[in-house]
């Protein structure tokens, strides 16, 4: 299968099964569909005779055949059988999302966590529960050395002392067990102060800072419980934190909704504020939710993704590059094919822990009792659910069979699929449309950057 499209003036071919990417001239671009259709060179020449000369067409066909022989064009899918054995392998737990606080000081209108309560009660994780969670991770990580723990909520800074105590405990356990903890923090910024910033910049490998861009958009969607906006309070704090991180990873993480499908204005606002590591993600909401993206909104978003690619390249030219989370693609050494087709590892390699120690496949399933895996004291007891998540992969979804993007999305997010279709193996079609457009633009940016870096006009990546 070959996916072809045009972006920023380039003709791009993606050989789906090999992952090879080719930037080609017009004639090769026009010849490829006929080769894939099974036409012979003479038939292709007849189809294109009004556009190109016969010799040109034959040369283009020959070039494509050479690429086919080299195994980088028209390749076959060889992974479906391999994934069966791969998914049978013994897995270990690599990461935990610690729900330090099931409480929040904001009342975001699109929040899947119900203002931090997750379909249940407000609660803060105790140090003892947190310690047991880290112990669970160590015991269930096998021989794996590098482990990840994200302090999440609600708003984790509402339980800041426990965060600090758990980091200290984790550092102590690293030496005892030969592990390396990578701690991350997700915060809305309301409670950020100098002490928090200093600690976070020392101990947190990444900090995710929640903001929706423009002041009017952010304050509409991310207000306090009294309705007052949060923008004026959090922006100076975020700027101070980012400046003090001195190059360490962070992300400005926003959500765009029906209120701002023109999210590029929010990206620009964050750039104007001095931020360079950005993420704006589409809301996932029921169709009757006022925040949900409409069909008309999605059409706007598609164009925004294209314009975002152009903006990124413009900033490159100004020697002031910025990153956009969904456009981060490594053409040469990205995730291995098995990681691509097997998914995120939720429920097997990654789990969420509630304030009282229950285990769920990921943070988006917390509070959905049917998906409770067990707890940090007795481990995973709901093997049926775990097995269901273990079997989630791109080949478990028949709808993905003919999708050119399947080896990049791994079949999509299980939580989004469940909330859209009632099955973790379903397909969230609206999300698929946006993902495919995003991927086209992300690949284009990566290709163009690679070509400019290597000073050549044509690229085979």
KANORUR-V886267 format. One record per pair of residues at least 24 apart in sequence whose ideal C-beta (glycine too) atoms are under 8 Angstrom apart, sorted by the first residue. I is the first residue (numbers start at 0). J is the second residue. If there is no record, write none. Layout:
BEGIN
i;j
I;J
I;J
END
This chain:
BEGIN
i;j
0;35
0;76
0;401
0;403
1;31
1;35
1;72
1;73
2;403
2;404
3;28
3;31
3;32
4;439
6;305
6;308
6;439
6;440
6;442
6;443
7;308
7;309
7;312
7;443
7;447
9;443
9;446
9;447
11;439
11;442
11;443
11;446
12;72
13;403
13;442
14;71
14;72
14;73
14;74
15;74
15;76
15;403
15;405
15;406
16;74
16;75
16;76
16;77
16;78
16;406
17;70
17;71
17;72
17;74
18;336
18;406
19;66
19;71
19;72
19;74
19;459
19;460
20;330
20;442
20;446
20;458
20;459
20;460
21;66
21;71
21;72
21;458
21;459
21;460
22;446
22;450
22;457
22;458
22;459
23;457
26;51
26;55
26;56
26;59
27;59
27;62
27;63
30;56
30;59
30;60
30;63
31;63
31;72
34;60
34;63
34;73
35;73
66;459
71;459
78;336
78;337
78;340
78;394
78;406
79;394
81;337
82;337
82;340
82;341
82;392
82;393
82;394
85;337
85;341
86;341
86;389
86;390
86;392
89;141
90;344
90;347
90;348
90;389
91;139
91;140
91;141
91;142
91;143
91;348
92;135
92;136
92;139
92;140
92;347
92;348
92;349
92;350
93;140
93;143
93;145
93;146
93;147
93;344
93;348
93;349
94;136
94;146
94;147
94;148
94;149
94;344
94;348
94;349
94;350
95;132
95;133
95;135
95;136
95;147
95;148
95;149
95;349
95;350
95;351
95;352
96;149
96;151
96;349
96;350
96;351
96;352
96;361
96;362
97;124
97;129
97;132
97;148
97;149
97;150
97;151
97;165
97;351
97;352
98;124
98;151
98;152
98;153
98;351
98;352
98;353
98;354
98;362
98;365
99;123
99;124
99;129
99;150
99;151
99;152
99;153
99;155
99;158
99;161
99;162
99;354
100;124
100;152
100;153
100;154
100;155
100;156
100;157
100;158
100;354
101;152
101;153
101;353
101;354
102;152
102;153
102;154
102;157
103;152
103;153
103;154
103;157
103;187
104;154
104;157
104;187
104;189
104;190
104;223
104;224
105;154
105;187
105;189
105;221
105;222
105;223
105;224
105;229
106;222
106;223
106;224
107;220
107;221
107;222
108;219
108;220
108;221
108;222
108;256
108;289
108;290
109;220
109;254
109;256
109;282
109;284
109;288
109;290
111;283
111;363
112;152
112;153
112;362
112;365
113;366
114;224
115;152
115;153
115;154
116;153
116;366
117;353
117;365
117;366
118;365
118;366
118;367
119;366
122;353
122;354
122;355
123;157
123;158
123;161
123;354
124;158
124;161
124;352
124;353
124;354
124;355
125;161
125;354
126;161
126;164
126;165
126;168
128;352
128;354
128;355
128;356
128;375
129;161
129;164
129;165
129;168
130;165
130;168
131;356
131;375
131;376
132;352
132;356
132;375
133;165
133;168
133;169
133;172
133;180
134;172
134;375
135;352
135;375
135;378
137;172
137;176
137;178
139;378
140;178
144;177
144;178
144;179
145;178
145;179
145;181
146;178
146;179
146;180
146;181
147;180
147;181
147;182
147;183
148;180
148;181
148;182
148;183
149;182
149;183
149;184
149;185
150;182
150;183
150;184
150;185
151;185
151;351
151;362
152;185
154;186
154;187
154;189
154;190
155;184
155;185
155;186
156;186
156;189
156;190
156;191
156;195
157;190
159;190
159;195
163;198
166;198
166;202
183;207
185;209
185;252
187;221
187;229
187;233
188;229
188;232
188;233
188;236
188;237
188;240
189;229
189;232
189;233
191;233
191;236
191;237
191;240
192;236
196;236
196;239
196;240
196;243
197;243
199;240
200;240
200;243
200;244
200;245
200;247
203;247
204;247
204;248
205;247
205;248
205;249
205;250
206;240
206;244
206;248
206;249
206;250
207;249
207;250
207;252
208;233
208;237
208;240
208;241
208;249
208;250
208;251
208;252
209;252
209;253
210;234
210;237
210;251
210;252
210;253
210;269
211;253
211;254
211;255
211;259
211;265
212;253
212;255
212;259
212;262
212;264
212;265
212;266
212;268
212;269
212;279
213;259
213;264
213;265
213;268
214;268
216;258
216;259
216;265
217;253
219;258
220;254
220;256
220;258
220;290
234;272
237;272
237;274
238;272
238;273
238;274
241;273
241;274
242;273
248;276
249;276
250;276
250;277
250;278
250;324
251;276
251;277
251;278
252;278
252;280
252;324
253;277
253;278
253;279
253;280
254;279
254;280
254;281
254;282
255;279
255;280
255;281
255;282
255;292
255;300
256;282
256;284
256;290
256;291
256;292
257;282
257;289
257;290
257;291
257;292
257;293
257;296
258;290
260;292
260;296
260;297
260;299
260;300
260;303
261;299
261;303
262;300
262;303
263;303
263;306
263;307
263;310
266;307
266;310
266;323
267;310
270;314
270;321
274;321
275;319
275;320
275;321
275;322
276;321
276;322
277;321
277;322
277;323
277;324
278;323
278;324
278;325
279;323
280;324
280;325
281;430
281;433
283;415
283;418
283;419
283;427
283;430
285;418
292;429
297;429
297;432
297;433
300;433
300;436
301;432
301;433
301;436
304;433
304;436
304;437
304;439
304;440
305;436
305;440
307;440
308;440
308;441
308;443
308;444
311;444
312;444
312;447
312;448
315;448
315;451
325;437
325;441
326;437
326;440
326;441
326;444
326;445
327;441
328;441
328;442
328;444
328;445
329;445
330;445
330;446
330;449
330;460
331;460
336;406
338;409
339;393
339;406
339;407
339;409
340;392
340;393
340;394
340;405
340;406
340;409
341;392
341;409
342;391
342;392
342;393
342;409
342;410
342;413
343;409
343;412
343;413
345;388
345;391
345;413
345;414
346;372
346;384
346;385
346;387
346;388
346;389
346;391
346;413
347;385
347;388
347;389
360;384
360;385
360;388
360;413
360;414
361;413
361;414
363;412
363;414
363;415
363;418
364;414
364;417
387;423
387;424
388;413
388;423
390;424
391;423
391;424
395;424
396;424
396;425
396;426
398;426
399;426
402;431
402;435
403;435
404;431
404;434
404;435
404;438
407;438
408;434
408;438
END
